[in-house]
Amino acid sequence: MRFEVHQVLDAIERRLSTDPAVARGVLDLSEVVRYTDLDNTRPANLLRLGMVVDALARHLAEEDVRVYAVAGRGLLSDADLTSNERMRIRSWSDDGLVEVLPDLADRLLEVADLTRLPVLSRGRYEGLRDRYRWLGSEPHRLLAPLPGAGGAALVPRGPAGPGPGRRS
């Protein structure tokens, strides 16, 4: 089992990039690993990142999509992740594949604003709509990862669109 997880994490690693020229979406890794309804397993699971990346590939009808992932520094010591998962995130950060920040604040939206990439998140970002006007005018750029056939599905949403427990 351990070898299989290692192979899956290697495959996920190939789908990460902090180069906006190759990324097809922006996500908060700290948030994605906690979407327990995607697989009904542990409170935090790094494999959920792969499920969301695969959902983006299906959504865009592209095979080899990459995501721009950001994470809060606290994820590096999150006890809900295994030690191997924490080491892998640290390695990804050291290799420039994941941006790790002390405070994420609105970094996701800043990257999405500069790159015009979609944000893969269940967040509503109500307090940031004045700063990032596209949140209201381009709801298709907010994609909520929700449980779907085969793992995860991305559902476009606006201010009152789907979220946890709500699907359309």
NUDO-671178 format. One record per atom (N, C-alpha, C): x negated, y, z negated. Coordinates in steps of 0.1 Angstrom, whole numbers, plus 5000, padded with zeros to 4 digits. Atoms other than C-alpha are relative to their C-alpha. Example, Ala and Ser with C-alpha at 12.3 -4.5 7.8 and 13.67 -1.06 7.14 Angstrom:
2
499149885000;487749554922;499150125000;500949895000;486349894929;500850114992;
END
This chain:
168
499249885000;500050005000;499150135000;500949895001;497250244991;499450045013;500649984987;495650205025;501050065010;499049944991;498950275043;500350154997;499849865004;499450595023;498950095005;501149934995;495950705032;500150025015;499949994985;496650645069;501150115003;498949904998;499950845066;499550144997;500549875004;498151135049;499050055011;500949974989;495451125077;500850055012;499149964988;498251155103;500650134997;499449875004;499851445084;498950115001;501149914999;496451615082;499850055014;500249964986;496151615120;501150105004;498949914996;499451825120;500050134993;500249885007;498152105098;499150105007;500949904994;496652425110;500350144994;499849875004;496152775097;499750105012;500149924987;495652895133;501450025005;498749974996;498853065142;500249985015;499950024986;498053015179;500549855003;499650144998;498752635175;501149964991;498950045009;501252625147;501350035006;498649994995;504952585155;501050034989;499149975011;506352655120;499150044988;500749965012;505452795086;500849944988;499350065012;506252625053;499250014987;500650005013;505552635016;499949864995;500250145004;503952305007;500449974986;499650015014;504652364970;501549964999;498650024999;508352364979;500449875007;499750124992;508452085005;499749874992;500350125007;506851824982;501049974990;499050025011;509751874958;501449975006;498750024994;512651804983;500349854997;499850145004;513551484964;501249935008;498950064993;516751434984;499649945014;500550054987;514651355015;499749854999;500350145001;513551025001;500349934986;499650055013;514850984965;498949924993;501150065007;511450904951;499650094988;500649925011;509151084927;500450155001;499649855000;509751454917;499150085010;500849944990;506851554939;499349895008;500650104992;505551354969;499550075013;500649934988;503151474996;500549945013;499550064988;504651235021;501250075006;498949924995;507651465023;499550105011;500549914991;505451705042;500049935014;500050074987;505151445070;501449995005;498650014996;508951405070;500550135006;499649874995;509451775075;499350045014;500749984988;506751795102;500649925011;499350094990;508451505120;501350065004;498749944997;511751685118;499850125009;500349894991;510151995134;499749955014;500350054987;508851785162;501349965007;498750044994;512351635168;500850135004;499249884998;513951985165;499550075013;500649934989;511552135191;499849915012;500250104990;511451815212;498650005005;501450004997;507651815211;499449894991;500650105007;505451535200;499050044989;501249975008;502351695185;500150144994;499949875006;503551995165;499150014988;500849965011;501452165139;500750104992;499449905009;502552365109;498950084993;500949915009;500952655090;500649984986;499550035014;501252545054;499350094990;500649925011;500752765024;500549934987;499750075013;500752644988;499550094988;500549945013;500552794953;498949934994;501250065007;497352734934;500449894990;499550095010;499452554908;500249865005;499850134994;500052264932;498849914999;501250085001;496452164929;499849934986;500050075013;497052064893;501449954995;498650045003;500751964895;500049854996;500050145006;501051644873;501149915007;499050084993;504051534894;499449935013;500750064988;501651454923;499049914995;501050105004;499251164921;498650085001;501349944999;495551244917;499550005014;500450014986;494951134952;500750115009;499349904993;497551374965;499450144997;500649875004;496051664945;498750025007;501350004993;492651574959;500150035015;499849984986;493951564994;500450155003;499749854998;495551914991;498850084998;501249935002;492352044977;499049995012;500850024988;490451895006;500550085012;499449924989;492852045031;499850154999;500249855002;492452385015;498550035003;501449984997;488652345016;499650005015;500250014985;488852255053;500750105008;499249894993;491052555061;501249955007;498850054994;494052345070;501350044992;498949955009;496252475041;499550134993;500349885007;496252825027;500549994986;499650005014;496252814989;499850134994;500049865006;497053134971;500449994985;499650005014;497353224934;501550034999;498649965001;500753384941;500550015015;499550004986;502653304973;500850135004;499149894998;505153594969;500749995014;499350014987;506253665005;499149965011;501050044990;503253515023;500649925012;499450074989;505453275043;500750095010;499349914992;507553555056;499050095008;501049924994;504453765063;499449935013;500650074989;502953495085;501149985011;499050024990;506253425102;500350135007;499849874994;506753795108;498950035011;501149974990;503353835125;499949905012;500250104990;503553515145;501349975007;498750034995;507353495152;500349854999;499750145002;507253135140;501249984991;498950025010;510252975122;499449964986;500350045014;510152925084;500849884997;499450135004;510852575072;500250014985;499849975014;512452645039;501550004996;498649985005;515652625018;500250134993;499949875006;514852965004;500950095007;499149904994;517353245010;499350135003;500749884998;514953535007;500850135000;499149895000;517753774999;499350144997;500749885004;515454024982;499050065010;501049954990;513154055012;500650035014;499349974988;515754115039;499750145005;500349864995;514954495040;498650015006;501450004994;511254425046;499949925012;500150094988;511754145071;501449995006;498649994994;514854245091;500449885008;499750114992;514553945113;500849894992;499350105008;515853735084;501650005002;498649984997;519353875091;500449995015;499750004986;519153915128;499649885008;500550124993;517353595138;500149874990;499850115009;518853325115;499449865005;500650124994;517553055139;498649984996;501450015004;514053125126;499949954985;499950075013;515152995091;500549865002;499650134998;515252625093;499949924986;500050075013;516352425062;499849855002;500250155000;514852075058;501049934991;499050075007;517751855048;500049855003;499950144997;518351485046;500749975013;499450034988;519151345080;499749865005;500250134995;519051035101;498449985002;501450034998;515550885099;499150094991;500849925009;514351115071;500450144997;499649865002;514751485075;500550065013;499549924989;516551725098;499950144997;500149865002;516152095103;501350065005;498849934997;519252305102;499950154999;500149865000;519252665113;501050064990;499149945010;520752895087;499850154999;500149865003;521553245079;500250024985;499949975015;522253415045;500949904993;499150095007;525153175038;500049865006;500050134993;524052885059;499749884990;500250125008;523252525047;498850024990;501050015010;521252465016;500149874993;499850135007;520852184991;501449984996;498650035004;524152024987;501050055010;499049944990;525752215016;499449965014;500450034986;525552095052;501150045009;499049964990;527152205084;499649935013;
END
